[in-house]
Structures are given as structure tokens and as C-alpha cells.
Amino acid sequence: MNGVMADCRKYSKNEYFMNHNSKNRHLLLILIYTMALIFESHGTTLGTDLNNENCSDALTCTKCTIKAQCAWSLEKQKCVNYNHFHLSNLTIYGKEKCPRFSVVKKYEYNNTINHLEYIVKVSNDHVNFMKYLKESKFLCNSTTIDVYNKTIKNDEIICSANILTTNFKLHGVQSFTAFIYIKFNKVLLCLDNIADHYVTFYEHECAEDKKDENCATCTWNKYGFAHYIRLCSSGNSCEGRNELYLWHNDVGKSWNSKTREVNNQCAEINVTSIDPLSGTMAGGTTITITVKNHLILADNRTVMVVVAGMLCADPRTSGPETITCITTPPTDDTLYAAPSGSVLVKYTSHERQLIIESSQKFHYYVDISAGTSLFVINLHIILIQFSFFVFYTKMVY
């Protein structure tokens, strides 16, 4: 009888493990099938994205024609998919055939008026684009100053503008920057260099080699908008301390923002390194952050640093391009996963704020010996840490 009961218990135990293993196998099969569907869906989407490349994001001929299946329409000044459009002879299919646009700005100063001659020079014209421009209605314009058409001759488009010298004293500024654009047949001409769309008038004549001293400039295109940032410290003799966060679209509208975020678009305004790249969640890690042109950006501005979403305390300038700060623990005991993320450096003046985001990521980790009272969630284990005692509790499904 005891033998029979023992066999029954043995059978029941084996049956439990067989059923449990069977359930695990079913769960594993379901998981594999689900992952296969996800990868198949992702692969299909990726293939679709490659086959339908978004040409419209490119705002210049050279950036357009390096994309597969994209061509630049000189008539429309747009990047299009040449498989979907009937295109004219004024269409560029390769980067080497793109017309090049360079801008020369000639200033004349007197006691009452500052005069500008704005000259766009066209080169590498393989498709007689200049001939088309000469036969078109062209317009020089600006959103903030009066600009006048002058002429198109040979390979040059010439515009002119005037600004009264009294404007500088009236507004209490040393310089004034304006957005200038050229339209032909109501189409805005896209220049190779975004900065060429912006002209700066100075209160007094300024030597060319002094204009960019102690200044940092950044330009980029995104989502159909062109962005132009320029910051100068008080050490610039031409315009003094100044900050511009300008942007415009492809129809001639422009804006001046109070806040601008910069990711990794520009060499002159950029977080170039973070050291170290990890630290304990208990805080107390000293981080050194290298920012290109930090002294220019920090001139008469407050500096704040956020590391992977958490404040970095006591930020100090430790060198011409370096900041040091000390990581702090989270402000409450809410459940956290040890975070990782970018470093944000924020420069704030009375008027505006510049936020620079690093491309490198900083990783927090839980230091068991540090004795923090934080809850940290992992995928299958909840680590609950109080003082120097650690308890592991398996999650129940």
C-alpha cells in the first residue's frame, strides 16, 4: 500500500513537471512566433522606407541628389522622387551637376545710411539655369528691412538694401541682422549656405576679419525649415554680446525664437565629450563635459547641466571649453530603472535659452556598497536595497 502511494506521489510529481515543462514550451513557441512577426514587420517597414526615400526633407540640390531616387528641380527648388514626376530639362540628378551659389556682401557706411549690395554668384551651371532666371520675374525681399531688385547680369544676381544709422541708437544695439531671400516666379531660391540668407548691419564699419571673433555660428536643415544660430560674447568688437535663434521656411517666412535646442548638427556649438560615461545613482560622481566655444556661450549667461534626466550640481567652468559638475541622487524614492541618457547643457540669459544635447550617453548604475534606499526594477528581479542588506524577490507571473 505504501509502495502504491509512493508511486502515486511520484507520478503526480512527474505529471506536474511534465505539465509545467509543456506550458513552458508553449510559452516559448508563442514568444518565438511573436518575435518572428515583429522582425518580419520591421523588415517590411525598413524595405518600404528604403524604396520610398523621403526626398522632400532635402532643402538644397547637393543634399537632395546624394539620395537614391531623388532629383532636384531647379524650377521648383524642391527635391522630388524622379520615379513619380515628369521632370523638365532643369532637373539635376547628380551632385556634381548642381549649380553652386555663393554670396558676396558689400557694405558702405556714412553718417545717415548703411548701404548693402547683396550679390549671389552662380557657378557650375550645366543646364543654363541663369538663362532661365533672366527670363523669369525675380524679387529680392526681406521680412524686416527694405530690399530692392537691382539686376541680373552674367552670372550674378544683385540686390541692394539700406538701413538708417539712427536705428542702432533707437534700439540700443550695435548690430542688426536681417533675413534676405530671392524669389523667381514666386519660388524661393535655395542657397547652398543657410548663413548666406542672413545679413548683419553694423553701427560702425567693421573689418572683415573681426566680424566672427568671439562668435559661434550654427546652421542646419530639419523638417523643411532652415535654422541659423549665432552667439557672440562681449569680446566681439563689431556687434558685442549678441544671440540670434533664427529660422525660416521655403516660402520666405522667418522667425526669431526665445529657445533653441541643438543636438549634433554643428561643429561650433557642440558637446564633444563626457568623462566619465557612468556613475552611481547615489550621486557624487564628478563629471567633466567639453563644450565647443563654452566661454562664448557662457558669457553673461547662467549654466545648468542635466545628466540623463537628473540635475548635475555645482556646474563650474574648469577650462576654456570644459565644465565640471557633480551628479545628484533622484529627488524621491519612486521606483526607478537605473537611467541612461544624454547630457543637456543649458545656457540662459535674460532674453533667451540655448540647450545643447550630447550625442554620447551617460549611464547610471546601482552601487550596492553605497547604501542607497532606492527601489530599482529589472526585468525579472526587483532589487530592494536598504543600507547594506540586499533582498532579491522573484516576480510572480
C-alpha positions as CSV (number, residue, x, y, z in Angstrom):
1,M,0.0,0.0,0.0
2,N,2.8,2.4,0.9
3,G,4.5,1.4,-2.3
4,V,1.4,2.3,-4.3
5,M,1.1,5.6,-2.5
6,A,4.7,6.4,-3.2
7,D,4.2,5.6,-6.9
8,C,1.2,7.8,-7.0
9,R,3.1,10.7,-5.4
10,K,5.9,10.1,-7.8
11,Y,3.5,10.0,-10.7
12,S,1.8,13.2,-9.5
13,K,5.1,15.0,-9.2
14,N,6.3,13.8,-12.6
15,E,2.9,14.9,-14.1
16,Y,3.3,18.3,-12.6
17,F,6.8,18.8,-14.1
18,M,5.6,17.4,-17.4
19,N,2.7,19.9,-17.5
20,H,4.9,22.7,-16.3
21,N,7.5,21.9,-18.9
22,S,4.8,21.7,-21.5
23,K,3.5,25.1,-20.6
24,N,7.0,26.5,-20.8
25,R,7.4,25.0,-24.3
26,H,4.1,26.6,-25.4
27,L,5.1,29.9,-23.9
28,L,8.5,29.7,-25.7
29,L,6.8,28.8,-29.0
30,I,4.4,31.8,-28.6
31,L,7.3,34.1,-27.8
32,I,9.4,32.9,-30.8
33,Y,6.3,33.3,-33.1
34,T,5.6,36.8,-31.8
35,M,9.3,37.9,-32.3
36,A,9.2,36.5,-35.8
37,L,6.2,38.6,-36.6
38,I,7.9,41.7,-35.1
39,F,11.0,41.2,-37.1
40,E,9.0,40.5,-40.3
41,S,7.0,43.7,-39.8
42,H,10.2,45.7,-39.0
43,G,11.9,44.2,-42.1
44,T,8.9,45.1,-44.3
45,T,8.8,48.6,-42.9
46,L,12.6,49.1,-43.4
47,G,12.3,47.9,-47.0
48,T,9.4,50.2,-47.6
49,D,11.4,53.2,-46.2
50,L,14.3,52.4,-48.4
51,N,12.2,52.1,-51.5
52,N,10.3,55.3,-50.7
53,E,13.1,57.6,-49.6
54,N,11.8,60.9,-48.3
55,C,13.2,63.3,-50.9
56,S,11.3,66.3,-49.6
57,D,13.5,66.6,-46.5
58,A,16.4,67.9,-48.5
59,L,16.4,71.7,-49.0
60,T,19.4,72.1,-51.3
61,C,20.5,70.5,-54.6
62,T,23.6,68.8,-53.2
63,K,21.8,67.3,-50.2
64,C,19.0,66.1,-52.5
65,T,21.0,64.4,-55.2
66,I,23.1,62.2,-52.9
67,K,19.9,60.3,-52.1
68,A,18.9,57.4,-54.2
69,Q,15.8,58.1,-56.5
70,C,15.9,61.8,-55.7
71,A,16.4,64.7,-58.1
72,W,16.5,68.5,-57.7
73,S,14.0,70.6,-59.7
74,L,15.6,74.0,-60.3
75,E,12.2,75.4,-61.4
76,K,10.5,74.4,-58.2
77,Q,13.6,74.5,-56.0
78,K,12.4,71.2,-54.5
79,C,13.8,67.7,-54.1
80,V,11.5,65.2,-55.8
81,N,11.3,61.4,-56.4
82,Y,12.1,61.2,-60.1
83,N,10.1,57.9,-60.5
84,H,6.9,59.8,-59.6
85,F,7.2,63.0,-61.6
86,H,7.5,64.1,-65.2
87,L,10.6,66.3,-64.9
88,S,11.9,69.1,-67.2
89,N,15.4,69.8,-68.6
90,L,16.0,72.0,-65.5
91,T,16.4,68.9,-63.3
92,I,19.6,67.8,-61.6
93,Y,20.2,64.0,-61.0
94,G,23.8,64.1,-59.6
95,K,25.6,66.2,-57.0
96,E,28.4,67.1,-59.5
97,K,25.8,68.9,-61.8
98,C,24.3,71.1,-59.1
99,P,24.7,74.9,-59.7
100,R,26.7,76.5,-56.9
101,F,25.6,79.7,-55.2
102,S,28.0,81.9,-53.3
103,V,27.1,85.3,-51.7
104,V,29.2,88.5,-51.6
105,K,28.1,91.3,-49.2
106,K,29.5,94.7,-49.9
107,Y,28.8,97.4,-47.3
108,E,29.1,101.2,-47.5
109,Y,28.8,103.4,-44.4
110,N,28.1,107.1,-44.0
111,N,26.6,109.3,-41.2
112,T,23.0,108.6,-42.1
113,I,22.7,105.4,-44.1
114,N,24.4,102.0,-44.1
115,H,24.2,100.6,-47.7
116,L,24.4,96.9,-48.7
117,E,25.0,95.4,-52.1
118,Y,24.0,91.7,-51.9
119,I,25.4,89.6,-54.8
120,V,24.6,86.0,-55.5
121,K,27.1,84.4,-57.8
122,V,26.1,81.3,-59.8
123,S,28.7,78.8,-61.0
124,N,28.8,75.2,-62.2
125,D,25.7,75.9,-64.4
126,H,25.4,72.9,-66.6
127,V,21.7,73.4,-67.6
128,N,21.5,77.1,-68.4
129,F,19.8,78.0,-65.2
130,M,21.0,81.6,-65.4
131,K,19.2,81.9,-68.8
132,Y,16.0,80.7,-67.1
133,L,16.4,83.2,-64.3
134,K,17.0,86.1,-66.7
135,E,13.7,85.2,-68.4
136,S,11.8,85.0,-65.1
137,K,10.3,87.6,-62.8
138,F,12.7,87.9,-59.8
139,L,12.3,89.6,-56.5
140,C,14.7,90.5,-53.7
141,N,12.9,90.7,-50.4
142,S,13.2,90.6,-46.6
143,T,10.9,90.2,-43.7
144,T,12.5,93.1,-41.7
145,I,14.2,95.6,-44.0
146,D,13.6,97.2,-47.4
147,V,15.4,95.3,-50.1
148,Y,15.5,96.3,-53.8
149,N,15.9,94.5,-57.0
150,K,18.9,95.7,-59.0
151,T,19.8,93.4,-61.9
152,I,20.8,90.0,-63.2
153,K,23.9,90.2,-65.3
154,N,26.3,87.5,-66.5
155,D,26.4,85.0,-63.6
156,E,25.3,87.4,-60.8
157,I,22.0,88.3,-59.2
158,I,22.4,91.7,-57.5
159,C,20.1,93.2,-54.8
160,S,20.6,96.2,-52.5
161,A,19.3,97.4,-49.1
162,N,19.6,100.4,-46.9
163,I,19.3,100.9,-43.1
164,L,19.2,104.2,-41.3
165,T,22.0,104.7,-38.7
166,T,19.5,106.1,-36.3
167,N,18.0,102.6,-35.9
168,F,21.0,101.4,-33.8
169,K,20.6,104.1,-31.2
170,L,16.8,103.8,-31.3
171,H,17.0,100.1,-30.4
172,G,20.2,100.3,-28.3
173,V,22.1,97.7,-30.4
174,Q,25.5,97.6,-32.1
175,S,24.2,95.4,-35.0
176,F,21.1,94.4,-36.8
177,T,20.6,91.0,-38.6
178,A,18.0,90.5,-41.3
179,F,16.8,87.6,-43.4
180,I,17.1,88.2,-47.1
181,Y,15.8,86.0,-49.9
182,I,15.4,86.0,-53.7
183,K,12.3,84.7,-55.5
184,F,11.8,83.9,-59.2
185,N,8.4,83.2,-60.5
186,K,7.3,83.2,-56.8
187,V,9.8,80.4,-55.9
188,L,12.4,81.0,-53.2
189,L,16.0,80.4,-54.4
190,C,17.7,77.9,-52.0
191,L,21.3,78.9,-51.3
192,D,24.0,76.3,-50.5
193,N,24.9,78.0,-47.2
194,I,22.0,78.9,-44.9
195,A,24.1,81.7,-43.3
196,D,24.1,83.5,-46.7
197,H,20.4,84.2,-46.2
198,Y,21.3,86.4,-43.2
199,V,23.0,89.8,-43.4
200,T,24.3,91.8,-40.5
201,F,24.5,95.6,-40.5
202,Y,26.9,97.2,-38.0
203,E,26.6,100.6,-36.3
204,H,30.1,101.4,-37.5
205,E,32.4,100.0,-40.2
206,C,33.9,96.7,-39.1
207,A,36.9,94.9,-40.5
208,E,36.0,91.6,-42.2
209,D,38.5,89.6,-40.1
210,K,36.9,90.9,-36.9
211,K,33.3,90.1,-37.6
212,D,33.5,86.5,-36.4
213,E,35.9,86.9,-33.5
214,N,34.5,85.5,-30.2
215,C,31.4,84.3,-32.1
216,A,29.9,80.8,-32.7
217,T,27.6,80.1,-35.6
218,C,25.4,77.0,-36.3
219,T,23.2,76.2,-39.3
220,W,21.1,73.1,-40.2
221,N,18.0,72.0,-42.1
222,K,15.2,70.0,-40.5
223,Y,11.6,69.2,-41.3
224,G,11.5,71.7,-44.1
225,F,13.0,74.6,-42.1
226,A,16.4,76.2,-42.2
227,H,17.9,77.1,-38.8
228,Y,20.5,79.8,-38.1
229,I,22.1,80.3,-34.6
230,R,24.7,82.9,-33.8
231,L,26.1,83.8,-30.4
232,C,28.8,86.4,-29.8
233,S,30.4,87.4,-26.5
234,S,31.2,90.9,-25.3
235,G,34.7,90.4,-26.7
236,N,33.4,90.9,-30.3
237,S,34.3,94.4,-31.3
238,C,31.7,94.6,-34.2
239,E,28.4,93.6,-32.6
240,G,29.3,93.0,-29.0
241,R,27.3,90.4,-26.9
242,N,24.5,89.1,-29.1
243,E,22.4,86.0,-29.6
244,L,20.2,85.0,-32.6
245,Y,18.0,81.9,-32.9
246,L,16.6,82.4,-36.4
247,W,14.8,80.1,-38.7
248,H,12.9,80.3,-42.0
249,N,10.9,78.1,-44.4
250,D,11.0,77.7,-48.2
251,V,8.4,80.4,-48.9
252,G,10.2,83.4,-47.3
253,K,8.7,83.4,-43.7
254,S,11.2,83.8,-40.9
255,W,11.1,83.7,-37.1
256,N,13.3,84.6,-34.1
257,S,12.9,82.1,-31.2
258,K,13.4,82.5,-27.5
259,T,14.7,79.0,-27.1
260,R,16.6,76.7,-29.3
261,E,17.9,73.1,-28.9
262,V,21.0,71.9,-30.7
263,N,21.7,68.2,-30.9
264,N,24.7,67.2,-33.0
265,Q,24.3,69.4,-36.0
266,C,27.2,71.8,-35.7
267,A,30.9,71.8,-35.0
268,E,31.0,75.2,-33.4
269,I,28.2,74.6,-30.8
270,N,28.5,71.0,-29.6
271,V,29.1,68.8,-26.6
272,T,32.3,67.0,-27.8
273,S,32.9,64.7,-24.8
274,I,31.8,63.5,-21.4
275,D,34.1,61.9,-18.8
276,P,33.3,59.5,-17.2
277,L,30.3,58.0,-19.1
278,S,28.9,56.2,-16.0
279,G,28.3,56.8,-12.3
280,T,26.3,55.6,-9.3
281,M,22.7,56.5,-8.7
282,A,23.7,57.6,-5.2
283,G,25.3,60.7,-6.7
284,G,28.7,62.2,-6.0
285,T,30.3,61.5,-9.4
286,T,32.3,64.4,-10.8
287,I,31.7,64.8,-14.5
288,T,33.8,66.8,-16.9
289,I,31.9,68.0,-20.0
290,T,33.6,69.5,-23.0
291,V,31.6,72.1,-24.9
292,K,32.9,73.8,-28.1
293,N,33.1,77.6,-27.6
294,H,31.9,77.2,-24.0
295,L,33.4,80.6,-22.9
296,I,31.5,82.4,-25.7
297,L,28.2,80.6,-24.8
298,A,28.6,81.2,-21.0
299,D,29.3,85.0,-21.3
300,N,26.8,86.7,-19.0
301,R,24.6,83.6,-19.0
302,T,23.8,81.0,-16.3
303,V,24.8,77.4,-16.9
304,M,22.8,74.4,-15.9
305,V,23.6,70.7,-16.6
306,V,21.2,67.8,-16.6
307,V,22.6,64.3,-16.8
308,A,20.3,61.5,-18.1
309,G,17.3,63.5,-16.7
310,M,18.9,64.3,-13.3
311,L,20.4,67.6,-12.2
312,C,24.1,67.8,-12.0
313,A,25.0,70.1,-9.1
314,D,27.5,73.0,-8.9
315,P,28.4,73.4,-12.6
316,R,31.7,75.3,-12.9
317,T,33.9,76.4,-15.8
318,S,37.1,74.4,-15.4
319,G,38.8,75.4,-18.7
320,P,38.2,77.3,-21.9
321,E,35.9,74.5,-23.2
322,T,35.1,72.4,-20.1
323,I,32.5,72.3,-17.3
324,T,32.6,70.1,-14.2
325,C,29.6,69.2,-12.1
326,I,28.6,66.6,-9.5
327,T,25.8,64.1,-10.0
328,T,22.9,64.1,-7.6
329,P,20.6,61.2,-6.5
330,P,17.0,61.2,-7.6
331,T,14.8,63.6,-5.6
332,D,12.4,61.0,-4.4
333,D,12.1,57.2,-3.7
334,T,9.8,56.4,-6.6
335,L,10.6,53.1,-8.4
336,Y,13.3,53.7,-10.9
337,A,15.2,51.7,-13.5
338,A,18.8,52.9,-13.4
339,P,18.6,55.5,-16.2
340,S,20.8,56.4,-19.1
341,G,20.6,59.3,-21.4
342,S,22.1,62.4,-23.0
343,V,23.7,65.3,-21.1
344,L,21.9,68.6,-21.6
345,V,23.9,71.8,-21.1
346,K,21.6,74.9,-20.8
347,Y,22.8,78.4,-21.3
348,T,20.2,81.0,-20.2
349,S,20.3,84.8,-20.5
350,H,17.6,87.3,-19.6
351,E,16.1,87.0,-23.1
352,R,16.9,83.5,-24.4
353,Q,17.9,80.0,-23.7
354,L,20.3,77.6,-25.7
355,I,20.1,73.9,-24.9
356,I,22.9,71.6,-26.2
357,E,22.3,67.9,-26.2
358,S,25.2,65.4,-26.2
359,S,25.4,62.5,-28.7
360,Q,27.1,60.4,-26.0
361,K,25.0,58.8,-23.3
362,F,25.7,58.7,-19.6
363,H,24.7,55.5,-17.7
364,Y,23.7,55.3,-14.0
365,Y,24.2,52.1,-12.1
366,V,23.3,50.9,-8.6
367,D,26.3,50.7,-6.3
368,I,25.3,48.1,-3.7
369,S,28.1,49.3,-1.3
370,A,26.8,52.8,-1.5
371,G,23.8,52.0,0.6
372,T,21.0,53.9,-1.2
373,S,17.4,53.4,-0.2
374,L,16.2,53.4,-3.8
375,F,14.0,50.8,-5.5
376,V,15.4,49.6,-8.8
377,I,13.3,47.5,-11.1
378,N,14.9,45.0,-13.5
379,L,13.0,42.7,-15.9
380,H,12.6,39.6,-13.8
381,I,14.1,40.7,-10.4
382,I,13.1,43.5,-8.1
383,L,16.2,44.6,-6.3
384,I,15.3,46.2,-3.0
385,Q,18.3,47.8,-1.3
386,F,18.3,49.1,2.2
387,S,21.7,50.1,3.8
388,F,24.0,47.1,3.2
389,F,21.3,44.4,3.0
390,V,20.1,43.2,-0.4
391,F,17.0,41.2,-0.9
392,Y,16.1,39.6,-4.3
393,T,12.4,38.8,-4.9
394,K,11.4,37.0,-8.0
395,M,8.4,38.5,-9.8
396,V,5.3,36.3,-9.9
397,Y,3.5,35.8,-13.2
